[in-house]
Amino acid sequence: MDPSLNPLNEVWEFNMDEQIWTQKNSFPFAARWATASFIINGQIYVGTGRDTIDYFNDFWRYNPTTDSWAEVASFPLAPRFETVGFSLYDKGYCGLGKDSFENLQEDIW
């Protein structure tokens, strides 16, 4: 891993009309990079990923209306990073990516 990578847990909101950034509540979980994310009904879901040492399979939901985070069900397989996340018809999907041994994964959940 590139030593210049510094995982952060900051969250920022961009207002397109005013062209300004506003800092929101930071992630309540370990800072990381290479996560999966998707949106369902205006809620943002973020999970998996890695930091400089650990790999993660936890998932969190962010409510932009209340600027709050809540932990939801973890990804059901071993931790991984560089995963793909997307939503379709009010369901979230996550998969692909690499496991902690950097083996490519070929599944979607």
Sequence and secondary structure as in RCSB ss.txt:
>XXXX:A:sequence
MDPSLNPLNEVWEFNMDEQIWTQKNSFPFAARWATASFIINGQIYVGTGRDTIDYFNDFWRYNPTTDSWAEVASF
PLAPRFETVGFSLYDKGYCGLGKDSFENLQEDIW
>XXXX:A:secstr
  TT   B  EEEEETTTTEEEEE   SS  BBS EEEEETTEEEEE  B SS B   EEEEETTTTEEEEE   
SSS EES EEEEETTEEEEE SEETT  B   B 
